[in-house]
């Protein structure tokens, strides 16, 4: 389990906006799992391309802006991993990405460089809409349901974030006021019962799960995985669109036992689980398991080295 900042230690609260400015040099986080993530993207793009990529026809210029910005950033910020010769970027010494390939949408070429998913947002009369995306690792949502919709509709299923809420208005203002060259970051977390990265969930499936409240973690912490999302927003200087990046990290909950900061992290996650409302637990999908997971986490926190 990584020792980098985590949202489940209590520093980033669930169901809050929590956006913070970051140094542009740290816009895209490196990771030892980069090549594994890229290989999984390749598989998904090959097997289910229509489920993991969407685009409106007039977004290609903005997609190219994302591609070029990302390539320039990676070569400058992570030169040990990324090298460029002409239009070809080499990743980790052996993966080549042709940025100018006419057979590849520019946003897909950009996504071929990083573990992050990439979502393009554009403002019109209805608000900030999702107009293109390479999304191989959705965390319990589906690209087809969100494509073309404005933010407030996208967030409707999230307790306290839907249309007409104060939070929705704040998010709209944040998007409106975001400045080029100053990315912002937030963290989110959830729990799942396996190592699968591609985790779509339709609105109907979410509603059915909330009604049934099925147990999902038969062995408590031993069968739970912590799914962490590092999300960034960055405004494009030419188009004015916003690129939303999502980087997934997935660890077994029991990995906390060997973490050097075990007591604080386990207790922090237990506290966050304890504080979730019934509606929030239904949205996350672990209403039936919360008490057992909290008890397991507190035992992990209290365990002597």
PyMOL commands that set and color helices and strands:
alter all, ss='L'
color gray80, all
select helices_A, chain A and resi 7-9+24-26+34-47+49-52+57-77+106-111+143-146+151-154+166-177+203-212+220-223+253-258+262-275+278-284+290-302
alter helices_A, ss='H'
color red, helices_A
select strands_A, chain A and resi 20-21+53-55+82-85+88-91+95-98+117-124+127-134+184-192+225-235+242-252
alter strands_A, ss='S'
color yellow, strands_A
deselect
rebuild
show_as cartoon
